Amino acid sequence: MSAGKHTEVEPSLKDCLEVVRQMEEAGVRTVSLTGGEALVRRDFFDIVDALIEADILIVTVMSNGLLVNEKTLDEFERRNLRPEFNMSFDGIGCHDWLRGVPGAEKAVRRAFALCKERGFPTGAEYCLHKGNLSALRESVKLLGELGCQTLKVNRLSLEGEALGITDYALTRNEEFQTYLDYIPQFYEDGAPLSLMLSGFFHSDGMEDFDIPFVKNEEGEDCGDYCLCGHARNYMYITPEGTMVPCIPMGSAEGGRRHFPNLRDTKLADALRDSHYMGFINTRLRDYFAHNPGCAACEFRNRCAGGCRGRVASVGGGDDLMARDEDTCAFFRGGWYEKLLKLKEKIK
């Protein structure tokens, strides 16, 4: 999500309440609130109250942490709500530089500590680049101490404002090697939180870890499997009202143009019959028909085409059925075997 020049029209309260009404009509049960920075809206709790009235549970508020304060938590407690506050944290001593705001790290650390004190769950996102590689280990330990329960790490994506700092970007091999080197340290430190390292590694504790890049076993008959399981359970509504299967698809203009807009199509109607439904019902056999090279690959079922959101953000969204180069490189570049060997050592 880019916070550069303000180019999008801010949705009005009327717009937001109309989306809430449509979600209620469509049977939506849970929602996460994000932006930009959702908490800067003066009518934020008017939207919260509308969601409560519609019996839609707020599970997550994504924030930079600057307005996660006593007053905000009091307002949620008064409504008997305790959503997770998911806040960006880009490394000890590195956070202010990427955010461009002096004191941002101090503020977000205060927000994590306050949530821990008040009993609100927290999660974090870490944008990995050349400037904060060395801070990863100590930052994970600090977040665990601050009560953060989940952390997702992904490398800097060259889009939006990141195009101005391309010399800080990591290659996928540099990212994968960083993860491979760090994983033993994560266990040495007692697995302080639930950790997701891109599609490379996921662990909820000391017992074992999953490899998210691995979708299926090679012996399975996967033709009828949905191409993206995540898209079957979640949708994202952009500020201008476009419903897309995930945030990366909403960040690319080429991704947004494929999908319906709630200003033109009711959500309930779009969930019955639209390109959106056609996309999330796409099967793996359809992907292989579009990508015969993948169909012939020895890793075809494990890879299963990779991540559609990553394809949209990297490729601009023109071909949402294109091959995900990160997942392809993970398997064909030998990283899968390296990670399996590491898994045996850790056991």
Secondary structure, 3 states (H helix, E strand, C coil): CCCCCCCCCCCCHHHHHHHHHHHHHHCCCEEEECCCCHHHCCCHHHHHHHHHHCCCEEEEEEECCCCCCHHHHHHHHHCCCCCEEEEECCCCCCHHHHHCCCCHHHHHHHHHHHHHHHCCCEEEEEEECCCCHHHHHHHHHHHHHCCCCEEEEEECCCCHHHHHHHHHCCCHHHHHHHHHHHHHHHHHCCCCCEEEECCCEEECCCCCCECCCCCCCCCCCCCCCECCCHHHCCCEECCCCEEECCHHHHHCHHHHCCCCECCCCCHHHHCCCCHHHHHHCCEHHHHHHHCHHHHCCCCHHHHCCCCHHHHHHHHCCCCCCCCCHHHHHHHHCCHHHHHHHHHHHHC
